[in-house]
């Protein structure tokens, strides 16, 4: 109509495209928005804004489509190209942009692709990385099928720690969330010994200074305990006893008893580890000695005692 009447007032503007995108999102038609974005980009009278791209990226980040990570990366490249060609900062990628692309890679287990985007961001002088994006990148590795993913996670942790020490940027301060991601990468591959070793380095400050700044939490221990449960190793119950004692030791040293003290979930995992080895009577005796009320556990076969 605008072309027929020669009226620029009828040409769609940025708000028009925003409403079109929202209409598609509300109907779950995320796969159909590329054409709208391309049309907006090709409209010379409009300079797309970062918010338009970030809106699409945030929806793609939670998409189950296997093509989503590649589409996210293509949008990221498009943002940079438009900014360069039109000499504008209106659609330069920001921390939200990179975060959405990396989160999408993490959802689909695309470790190398997530790390490539992370490196791209580190080299971007307009954006500063943070521990959250390093954690998301490590989750992408952890969820991948790559057998060396745990080692890749540990390497990324070292690189982030080095950046923190060089720059002193508090946003790169290692935390328990990124530490638990490393534990999870080992645990999901049945590497119980390795997971326990990493945990011990943080709790006992042994062997390596890599994790000395980390204060593990109860979830850290639960990750290792669940790995032992899944492994069905014959020595699992004995390892669980040792880990439980370590939790109690740390709780006593901590003084608050809240961050490390075993809880119902801890004992529930322990019960299942014993049961998988057919050591029911030993489990009941052990748990009762710990002061656990068997009726509070979900392991019904124990409650029959």
N, C-alpha and C positions, 0 to 999 in steps of 0.2 A: 504494500500500500504506500509506503514511504517513497519507494522508487517511482510508482505510477503518478503520484501527486507531486513529486519533487519537493517533499517537505521533510526537512531534517528533524522537525519536532516529533515525527512519528517513528524515528529510528529507535530501536531498543537501546537502553543504556545499561549500566552495570546492575542497577536494581532490578531491571527486567530479567536479566540472566540469573540473578540471585534467586528470584522467585521461581523461575523455571527449574533451577537445580533443586530447590526445596520441594517442589511438586513431585519430581522424580524420586527424591529420597523418601518422601512419605509413602510412596507406592512401592518401595523396595526395588526400584529399577536402577540400581547403581551401575549396571553394565551398560546403560544407555546414555550416561552423562558425558562420555567422551566426545560425542558429536556436538553437544552444546558447548563444551569447553573449547573445542576446535573452532567453532563458529565465533565465539567471543574473542578468541585470540586473533582470528583473521580479520575481525572488524577493526579497521585502522583507527576509527574514531574513539575506540575504547582501549584503555590500558587495564588489563585484568589486574586485580589486586591479590595480595597474598591470601586474604581471607577466602577468596573463591577456591583457590587451590587447596588450602588447608581443610576447607569443608569437605571437599571430595576425598582428600587423602585420609581424613579421619574416618570416613565411611568405608573406604577400601581397607583400612587397617584392621577392621573386624570382619571383613568379608571371608567367606570360606572358599572363594574361587582360587584355584591354583595359579591363575594369571594375575592375581592382585599384587604380589610383590613387584612384578615387572611393570605393571601399570603405574604403580606408585613411583618407581624409579624414573620412568619416562616422564611423569609429571614434574618430578624434581628437576630433571634436565631441561624440560620446557620452560620452567620458571627462570632458570639461569639464562637460557638463550634469549628469552624475551627481555629480561633485564639488561642484557648486554646489547642486544640489537636496538632497543628503544631508549637505551641510556636512562633507565629509571630504576629506582629502588622500591617501587610500589609492590613488586612481586618477588623481591629477593627472598630466598628461603630463610626461615628463622628456626629457632629451637623446636617449635611445634611441628614444622615441616619435616625436619630430619627425624624427629621422634616418631611421627606417624609412619614414615617409610620403614624405619628400623623395627617398629612394633609389628608391622605387617610381615616383615621378613621373619621375625621371631615366631609369629603365629604359625608360619608354614615351615619352620625349621630350616631356613635359608641362612646358615651361618656365614659362609663366605660373602654372600651378597650384603648381609647386614653389616659385616665388618668393612666392606668396601664403602658403604654409605657413611659409616662412622669416620673412616679415614678422610673421606671427602669433607666432612663437617670440620674435622680437626684442622684441615688445611684452609678452611673458609675463615678469613680474618674477621668477618662480620658476626660469627657465631662462636660461642664458647661451649665446649662439651661439658657434660656433668656425669655424675656417678649413675644417674638413672639410665642414661643412654648407653653407657658401658654395660650396665646390668642387662638391658634389653638385648644388646648384641650378644652377650654371653648366653642369654636364654635361647637365642636363635641357634647358637652352636649346640647347646644342651639338648634341644629338641631335634636336632638333625640326626641322621643315621651314621654320621662319621664316627668311627671308633676312637679317633684321637680328639674328639670334642672336649673332654675334660682338660687335656693338656692345652688346647687352644684357649679355653676359659682361663686357665692359670696364667698363660702368657699375656692375655689381655689385662688381667688383674695387675701383673707386674708393670705393664706399660702405663696403666692408669695411675698406679702408685708412683711411678717415676715422674709422670706429669705433675702430680700433686706436689711432690718434693721439689721439683724444679720451679713451679709457678706459684706454689703456696695458695692455690685457688681452693677455697673451702668447698666449692661445688664438686671437687674431685676427691673429697675425703672418703676413703673406703668405709663401707658400713656393713652391717650384718646381712642385709638383703643380697648384696653382691657375693658375699661369702657363702650364703646358703645356696646361691645359684651354682657355685663351684661344687659344693657338696652334692647337689641334685644331679649334676652332670655325671659324677662318679656313680651315685646311687642308682640312677636309671639304667646304667649299663652293668649292674651287678657287681661293681667294683667296691665291695664293702671294706676291704682292707685299706684301699686307697682313701676312701671317704673318711674312715676312722683316723687315718694318719693325718689328713688335713685338719680334722677337728682337733686332734691332739696338739698340733702345732699352734693352734690358737688358744687352747685351754691351758696347756702346760708350757707354752713358749719354748718348745723343744725344737732341735734340729735346724730350724730355719727362722729368719727374722721376717719372712714374707707376710705372715698373718699376725704379727705381734700387736698391731694396732686394732685388731678386731676383737670385739667382745661378743662371743656367740650367745645365742639365746636358746630357750627350750626347743624351738622349732629345729635348730641346728642338730640337736641330739635326736629328735624324732625322725629327721631325714635319714640318719645313719641307722637307727633302729628299724625303720621300715625297709631299708635296703637289706638288712639281715633277715627280716621276715620273708621278703620275696626270694631271697637266695636259697632258703630252706637248708642252709648249711648245718651239718650235724653239731658244729661247735657254736651255732647261733645263740643258744640260751646262755652259754658261759660268757660269750662276748657281751651279751645284753646285761648280764649281771655287772660286768666291769664298767660298762657305760653308765649304768644306773648309779653305781658308787661314785663315779666321777661327777654326775649331776648333783648328788647329795653333797659332795665335798665342796663344789663351787657354790652351791646354795648357802652352805654354812659360812664360807669365806665372804660371800657377797653381803650377808647380813639381812638382806630384804627377803630372801627365800622365795621371792616371786618369779624372778627371771629364770632360775635354773631348777627349782625344786620339782621333782616328779609329780605329775598330776594323774588324773583318771585316764587320760589318753595314753600317757607313758605306760601305765600298768596294763592297759588294754593291749597295746602292741606286744608287750612282754608276754602276756598270756597266750597270744596267738603264736608267738615264736616257740614257746614250750609245747603247745598243742600240736604244732606241725611236726614236731619230733617225737610225738607220742609220749611225752613226759608230763602227763596230766597230774599225777599225784605229786610229782616234784613241784609243778607249777602252783598247785593249791597250797602246799606247805610253804613255799617261798613267799607267795603273795600274802598269806596269813601272817607270816613272820614280819612282813613289811607293814602290817596293820591295815591291809586293804580289805574292804568289805566286798566279798565276792559278788554279792547281789547287786552292787553298783556297776559291775562290768557287763558288757554286752555279750561276752563269751558265754553263751547259755550252758554249754557243757561243763564249764567250771562251776556254775551256780548250782549244779545238781549235787555237788559234794556236800 
